[in-house]
Amino acid sequence: MFNMFKFKILAYLFIGVLLIGIVNAAVIYGTLYDFSLKKLNNARVEINTSPKQFLIAQNGTYSFNAPNGAYTIKAHLMQKNTVIASMQENITIRQDGNYILDLILFPDIEEGIEDIEIDVNENIVGNENKNNILTVFILVSVIIVILAGVFYFIKYKKQKREIKYEKKENKKEESYDDLEQIIKIIKQEGGRTTQKDIRKQIPLSEAKISLMIAELEHKGIIEKIKKGRGNIIILKKR
């Protein structure tokens, strides 16, 4: 009878401790994602409580109850008995409540290396094609720049010649007008006048007047006679 009483007391104490542990437990839950942030299904998740808990995540979610303490949560995704992605996170529970811990499973490095096949020759050919395109582009650009420079130089030289020719023609016209003006002045003076009188009627320098009179004399239009310090200009009959 006494032993039965002691057994009941121990059973109640055990249940009480278990209930206290459950009451003080926190809930850890979250979502599992792959490297592209898509939900992962059928990944195995475990936490190192005592005893250890684990589950197969359905719909990409998991949930554990755990008392206060420090824990490690591990998750991995299997394919053909090979781990293709995994993640490990540490969490510390200091008080009751809900703890959200989302996990992103990264591809296994060694498995990723085996799955990736690099065609070295293809890369080399691709780089050569890119280099050839770049070279052709540079050559075409240089040719365009050279042609543009040549075209501009030819156009510039042509414009310069035209401007020079126009200036020359304008100068000839001005010179011809000035010569005609001198002849007109001589005619108005009865076919004879002095260089000094011509200078008074034409607003040009003395040197310019002398050059135009010399030109008219050279052409045989006038005759210049020296008299004292001045010159007498006589218009020849034509």
C-alpha positions as a Markdown table, in Angstrom:
| # | Residue | x | y | z |
|---|---|---|---|---|
| 1 | Met | 0.0 | 0.0 | 0.0 |
| 2 | Phe | 2.8 | 2.4 | 1.0 |
| 3 | Asn | 4.8 | 1.5 | -2.2 |
| 4 | Met | 1.8 | 2.2 | -4.3 |
| 5 | Phe | 1.4 | 5.6 | -2.7 |
| 6 | Lys | 5.1 | 6.4 | -3.4 |
| 7 | Phe | 4.7 | 5.3 | -7.0 |
| 8 | Lys | 1.7 | 7.6 | -7.5 |
| 9 | Ile | 3.7 | 10.5 | -6.0 |
| 10 | Leu | 6.6 | 9.9 | -8.3 |
| 11 | Ala | 4.3 | 9.7 | -11.3 |
| 12 | Tyr | 2.6 | 13.0 | -10.4 |
| 13 | Leu | 6.0 | 14.6 | -10.0 |
| 14 | Phe | 7.1 | 13.3 | -13.4 |
| 15 | Ile | 4.0 | 14.5 | -15.1 |
| 16 | Gly | 4.3 | 17.9 | -13.3 |
| 17 | Val | 7.9 | 18.3 | -14.5 |
| 18 | Leu | 6.9 | 17.4 | -18.0 |
| 19 | Leu | 4.0 | 19.9 | -17.9 |
| 20 | Ile | 6.3 | 22.6 | -16.6 |
| 21 | Gly | 8.7 | 21.9 | -19.5 |
| 22 | Ile | 5.9 | 22.1 | -22.0 |
| 23 | Val | 4.5 | 25.3 | -20.4 |
| 24 | Asn | 7.9 | 26.9 | -20.5 |
| 25 | Ala | 8.7 | 25.8 | -24.1 |
| 26 | Ala | 8.9 | 28.2 | -27.0 |
| 27 | Val | 7.8 | 27.6 | -30.6 |
| 28 | Ile | 10.4 | 27.8 | -33.3 |
| 29 | Tyr | 9.0 | 27.9 | -36.9 |
| 30 | Gly | 9.7 | 29.2 | -40.3 |
| 31 | Thr | 9.8 | 28.6 | -44.1 |
| 32 | Leu | 12.4 | 26.8 | -46.1 |
| 33 | Tyr | 13.7 | 28.4 | -49.4 |
| 34 | Asp | 16.1 | 27.4 | -52.1 |
| 35 | Phe | 18.8 | 29.7 | -53.4 |
| 36 | Ser | 16.3 | 31.4 | -55.8 |
| 37 | Leu | 13.9 | 32.1 | -52.8 |
| 38 | Lys | 11.4 | 29.4 | -53.8 |
| 39 | Lys | 9.7 | 27.3 | -51.2 |
| 40 | Leu | 11.3 | 23.9 | -50.7 |
| 41 | Asn | 9.3 | 20.8 | -50.1 |
| 42 | Asn | 10.4 | 17.5 | -48.6 |
| 43 | Ala | 13.5 | 18.9 | -46.9 |
| 44 | Arg | 14.6 | 17.3 | -43.7 |
| 45 | Val | 14.8 | 19.6 | -40.7 |
| 46 | Glu | 16.1 | 18.7 | -37.2 |
| 47 | Ile | 16.9 | 20.5 | -33.9 |
| 48 | Asn | 19.2 | 19.2 | -31.2 |
| 49 | Thr | 16.8 | 19.3 | -28.3 |
| 50 | Ser | 16.8 | 16.5 | -25.8 |
| 51 | Pro | 15.5 | 14.3 | -27.3 |
| 52 | Lys | 16.4 | 15.4 | -30.8 |
| 53 | Gln | 13.4 | 16.4 | -33.0 |
| 54 | Phe | 13.2 | 16.2 | -36.8 |
| 55 | Leu | 10.6 | 16.3 | -39.5 |
| 56 | Ile | 10.1 | 16.4 | -43.3 |
| 57 | Ala | 8.9 | 19.8 | -44.2 |
| 58 | Gln | 5.6 | 19.9 | -46.0 |
| 59 | Asn | 4.6 | 23.0 | -48.0 |
| 60 | Gly | 8.0 | 24.4 | -47.3 |
| 61 | Thr | 7.4 | 25.0 | -43.5 |
| 62 | Tyr | 8.6 | 23.5 | -40.2 |
| 63 | Ser | 7.8 | 24.0 | -36.5 |
| 64 | Phe | 9.4 | 22.8 | -33.2 |
| 65 | Asn | 8.7 | 23.2 | -29.5 |
| 66 | Ala | 11.8 | 23.8 | -27.4 |
| 67 | Pro | 12.6 | 24.9 | -23.8 |
| 68 | Asn | 15.0 | 27.7 | -23.0 |
| 69 | Gly | 18.5 | 27.0 | -24.3 |
| 70 | Ala | 20.9 | 27.2 | -27.2 |
| 71 | Tyr | 20.1 | 25.1 | -30.3 |
| 72 | Thr | 21.3 | 24.3 | -33.7 |
| 73 | Ile | 18.8 | 23.8 | -36.5 |
| 74 | Lys | 19.9 | 21.8 | -39.5 |
| 75 | Ala | 18.1 | 21.4 | -42.8 |
| 76 | His | 19.1 | 19.5 | -46.0 |
| 77 | Leu | 17.5 | 18.4 | -49.2 |
| 78 | Met | 18.2 | 14.9 | -50.5 |
| 79 | Gln | 18.0 | 13.7 | -54.1 |
| 80 | Lys | 19.0 | 10.1 | -55.0 |
| 81 | Asn | 20.6 | 9.7 | -51.6 |
| 82 | Thr | 22.8 | 12.7 | -52.2 |
| 83 | Val | 22.6 | 16.0 | -50.3 |
| 84 | Ile | 22.1 | 18.7 | -53.0 |
| 85 | Ala | 21.4 | 21.7 | -50.6 |
| 86 | Ser | 21.8 | 22.4 | -46.9 |
| 87 | Met | 21.8 | 25.0 | -44.2 |
| 88 | Gln | 22.6 | 25.2 | -40.5 |
| 89 | Glu | 21.5 | 28.0 | -38.1 |
| 90 | Asn | 22.0 | 28.6 | -34.4 |
| 91 | Ile | 19.3 | 30.0 | -32.1 |
| 92 | Thr | 19.0 | 30.8 | -28.4 |
| 93 | Ile | 15.7 | 30.7 | -26.5 |
| 94 | Arg | 15.7 | 32.9 | -23.4 |
| 95 | Gln | 11.9 | 33.2 | -22.8 |
| 96 | Asp | 8.6 | 31.7 | -23.9 |
| 97 | Gly | 7.1 | 32.9 | -27.2 |
| 98 | Asn | 7.2 | 32.4 | -30.9 |
| 99 | Tyr | 10.5 | 32.5 | -32.8 |
| 100 | Ile | 10.5 | 32.8 | -36.6 |
| 101 | Leu | 13.6 | 31.5 | -38.3 |
| 102 | Asp | 13.4 | 31.2 | -42.1 |
| 103 | Leu | 16.1 | 29.0 | -43.7 |
| 104 | Ile | 17.7 | 29.4 | -47.2 |
| 105 | Leu | 19.3 | 26.2 | -48.3 |
| 106 | Phe | 22.4 | 26.7 | -50.4 |
| 107 | Pro | 23.5 | 24.2 | -53.1 |
| 108 | Asp | 26.1 | 21.8 | -51.9 |
| 109 | Ile | 29.5 | 23.0 | -53.3 |
| 110 | Glu | 31.0 | 19.7 | -54.3 |
| 111 | Glu | 27.7 | 18.5 | -55.9 |
| 112 | Gly | 27.5 | 21.8 | -57.8 |
| 113 | Ile | 31.0 | 21.4 | -59.1 |
| 114 | Glu | 30.2 | 17.9 | -60.4 |
| 115 | Asp | 27.0 | 19.1 | -62.1 |
| 116 | Ile | 28.6 | 22.0 | -63.9 |
| 117 | Glu | 30.3 | 21.2 | -67.2 |
| 118 | Ile | 32.5 | 23.9 | -68.6 |
| 119 | Asp | 33.2 | 23.7 | -72.3 |
| 120 | Val | 36.7 | 25.4 | -72.5 |
| 121 | Asn | 36.8 | 25.3 | -76.3 |
| 122 | Glu | 33.4 | 26.9 | -76.5 |
| 123 | Asn | 34.4 | 29.8 | -74.2 |
| 124 | Ile | 37.6 | 30.3 | -76.2 |
| 125 | Val | 35.7 | 30.5 | -79.5 |
| 126 | Gly | 33.2 | 32.8 | -77.9 |
| 127 | Asn | 36.0 | 35.1 | -76.7 |
| 128 | Glu | 37.6 | 35.0 | -80.1 |
| 129 | Asn | 34.4 | 36.0 | -81.8 |
| 130 | Lys | 33.9 | 38.9 | -79.3 |
| 131 | Asn | 37.5 | 40.0 | -79.9 |
| 132 | Asn | 37.0 | 39.8 | -83.7 |
| 133 | Ile | 33.8 | 41.9 | -83.5 |
| 134 | Leu | 35.5 | 44.5 | -81.3 |
| 135 | Thr | 38.4 | 44.7 | -83.8 |
| 136 | Val | 36.1 | 45.2 | -86.8 |
| 137 | Phe | 34.2 | 47.8 | -84.9 |
| 138 | Ile | 37.4 | 49.7 | -84.0 |
| 139 | Leu | 38.7 | 49.5 | -87.6 |
| 140 | Val | 35.4 | 50.8 | -89.0 |
| 141 | Ser | 35.3 | 53.6 | -86.5 |
| 142 | Val | 38.9 | 54.6 | -87.4 |
| 143 | Ile | 38.1 | 54.6 | -91.1 |
| 144 | Ile | 35.0 | 56.7 | -90.6 |
| 145 | Val | 37.0 | 59.2 | -88.5 |
| 146 | Ile | 39.7 | 59.4 | -91.2 |
| 147 | Leu | 37.2 | 59.8 | -94.1 |
| 148 | Ala | 35.4 | 62.5 | -92.1 |
| 149 | Gly | 38.7 | 64.3 | -91.5 |
| 150 | Val | 39.6 | 64.1 | -95.2 |
| 151 | Phe | 36.2 | 65.4 | -96.2 |
| 152 | Tyr | 36.4 | 68.3 | -93.8 |
| 153 | Phe | 39.9 | 69.2 | -94.9 |
| 154 | Ile | 38.9 | 69.2 | -98.6 |
| 155 | Lys | 35.8 | 71.3 | -97.8 |
| 156 | Tyr | 37.9 | 73.7 | -95.7 |
| 157 | Lys | 40.5 | 74.2 | -98.5 |
| 158 | Lys | 37.7 | 74.7 | -101.0 |
| 159 | Gln | 36.0 | 77.3 | -98.9 |
| 160 | Lys | 39.3 | 79.0 | -98.2 |
| 161 | Arg | 40.1 | 79.2 | -102.0 |
| 162 | Glu | 36.6 | 80.6 | -102.7 |
| 163 | Ile | 37.0 | 83.3 | -100.0 |
| 164 | Lys | 40.4 | 84.2 | -101.3 |
| 165 | Tyr | 39.1 | 84.4 | -104.9 |
| 166 | Glu | 36.2 | 86.5 | -103.8 |
| 167 | Lys | 38.5 | 88.9 | -102.0 |
| 168 | Lys | 40.7 | 89.1 | -105.0 |
| 169 | Glu | 37.8 | 89.8 | -107.3 |
| 170 | Asn | 36.4 | 92.4 | -105.0 |
| 171 | Lys | 39.8 | 94.0 | -104.8 |
| 172 | Lys | 40.0 | 94.1 | -108.6 |
| 173 | Glu | 36.5 | 95.6 | -108.8 |
| 174 | Glu | 37.4 | 98.2 | -106.3 |
| 175 | Ser | 40.7 | 99.0 | -108.1 |
| 176 | Tyr | 38.8 | 99.2 | -111.4 |
| 177 | Asp | 36.2 | 101.5 | -110.0 |
| 178 | Asp | 39.0 | 103.7 | -108.5 |
| 179 | Leu | 40.8 | 103.9 | -111.9 |
| 180 | Glu | 37.5 | 104.8 | -113.6 |
| 181 | Gln | 37.0 | 107.5 | -111.0 |
| 182 | Ile | 40.4 | 109.0 | -111.8 |
| 183 | Ile | 39.7 | 109.0 | -115.5 |
| 184 | Lys | 36.3 | 110.7 | -114.8 |
| 185 | Ile | 38.0 | 113.4 | -112.7 |
| 186 | Ile | 40.6 | 114.1 | -115.5 |
| 187 | Lys | 37.8 | 114.3 | -118.1 |
| 188 | Gln | 35.8 | 116.7 | -115.9 |
| 189 | Glu | 38.9 | 118.9 | -115.7 |
| 190 | Gly | 39.1 | 119.1 | -119.5 |
| 191 | Gly | 41.5 | 116.2 | -119.9 |
| 192 | Arg | 44.3 | 117.7 | -117.8 |
| 193 | Thr | 44.7 | 118.1 | -114.1 |
| 194 | Thr | 47.2 | 117.7 | -111.3 |
| 195 | Gln | 47.8 | 114.7 | -109.1 |
| 196 | Lys | 47.2 | 116.9 | -106.1 |
| 197 | Asp | 43.7 | 117.8 | -107.3 |
| 198 | Ile | 42.9 | 114.1 | -107.9 |
| 199 | Arg | 44.1 | 113.4 | -104.3 |
| 200 | Lys | 41.6 | 116.0 | -103.0 |
| 201 | Gln | 38.6 | 114.4 | -104.8 |
| 202 | Ile | 39.4 | 110.7 | -103.9 |
| 203 | Pro | 39.6 | 109.7 | -100.2 |
| 204 | Leu | 42.6 | 107.5 | -100.7 |
| 205 | Ser | 46.2 | 107.7 | -99.5 |
| 206 | Glu | 48.8 | 109.5 | -101.6 |
| 207 | Ala | 50.7 | 106.3 | -102.1 |
| 208 | Lys | 47.5 | 104.6 | -103.4 |
| 209 | Ile | 46.8 | 107.4 | -105.8 |
| 210 | Ser | 50.4 | 107.2 | -107.1 |
| 211 | Leu | 50.1 | 103.5 | -107.8 |
| 212 | Met | 46.8 | 103.9 | -109.7 |
| 213 | Ile | 48.2 | 106.8 | -111.8 |
| 214 | Ala | 51.3 | 104.6 | -112.5 |
| 215 | Glu | 48.9 | 101.8 | -113.6 |
| 216 | Leu | 47.0 | 104.1 | -115.9 |
| 217 | Glu | 50.2 | 105.4 | -117.4 |
| 218 | His | 51.4 | 101.8 | -117.9 |
| 219 | Lys | 48.2 | 101.0 | -119.8 |
| 220 | Gly | 48.7 | 104.0 | -122.0 |
| 221 | Ile | 45.5 | 105.8 | -120.8 |
| 222 | Ile | 47.2 | 108.9 | -119.3 |
| 223 | Glu | 50.5 | 110.7 | -119.6 |
| 224 | Lys | 52.3 | 112.0 | -116.5 |
| 225 | Ile | 54.4 | 115.1 | -116.7 |
| 226 | Lys | 56.7 | 116.2 | -113.8 |
| 227 | Lys | 56.3 | 119.8 | -112.9 |
| 228 | Gly | 58.0 | 121.1 | -109.8 |
| 229 | Arg | 57.0 | 119.0 | -106.8 |
| 230 | Gly | 53.8 | 117.8 | -108.5 |
| 231 | Asn | 52.7 | 115.9 | -111.5 |
| 232 | Ile | 50.4 | 117.0 | -114.3 |
| 233 | Ile | 48.1 | 114.2 | -115.5 |
| 234 | Ile | 47.0 | 114.4 | -119.1 |
| 235 | Leu | 44.3 | 112.1 | -120.5 |
| 236 | Lys | 45.3 | 110.6 | -123.9 |
| 237 | Lys | 42.8 | 110.6 | -126.7 |
| 238 | Arg | 41.2 | 107.2 | -127.3 |
